[in-house]
């Protein structure tokens, strides 16, 4: 599976922040008792529908925040201070102690596991997609199209693992356009700065609903790497050393995943039956090691 090659190199995100933030790890640790004594927990999310976002009323929504809220309530924690940040700032923010955990459905990758700790089980699984200009004038239907055609440019969000997928498929850096937020994808593709935006299928589908200038590339051929289709597993991230809090959260998450409430949260956020079933396929330990995936 795709995670096999992900463990071979450190992503630009990990390289950029590791040395700077290593000294902050010790002070960033937090226990469940400390959180309860404090009276609130700080939870970060990135504005990426349907994984985690803040709606017009200011309420944190999406698969990550809604499940986190339910699990924390089961732990006796109901006061949550939400922090909205860019996707690429989630791990640095955790390491800098700006929040206690992140609920953004970040894919569990070996190089990220070197920086932060994940809940012991995934919360979701999901596949890939492409956002293209309305009418798909360049006839793009797969990530591999960018490796075959030098005239194409693909946009990627900073910190996202689509970078490594495209690199593994042989797409050169010169054909990649980096953007900071998913919200920038529509204008980037509509104006022709990039011919498509590579993201998860759920993200691409949601963006396509926001403007008639773009659409979801259909049909879409899933990336195949090491002979298998790419699938990601998203979960909650914690500071290294915060095992007391992380393991307590993980225990409740495992139980919550047995409920209809959990399944309903994922379904209403667009996750398919295959996505939901797939979330049980691996543990975080397996995904972090990349072995047998």
Secondary structure, 3 states (H helix, E strand, C coil): CCHHHHCCCCCHHHHHHHHHHHHHHHHHCCCHHHHHHHCCEEEEEECECCCEEECCCCCEECHHHHHHHHHHHHCCCCCEEEEEECHHHHHHHHHCCCCCEEEEEEECCHHHHCCCEECCECCEEECEEEEEECCCCCCCCECCHHHHCCCCCEEEECCCCHHHHHHHCCCCHHHEEEECCHHHHHHHHHCCCCCEEEEEHHHHHHHHCCCCCEEECCCCECCEECCEECCEEEEEEECCCCHHHHHHHHHHHHHHCCCHHHHHHHHHCCCCHHHHHHCCCCEHHHHHHCCCC
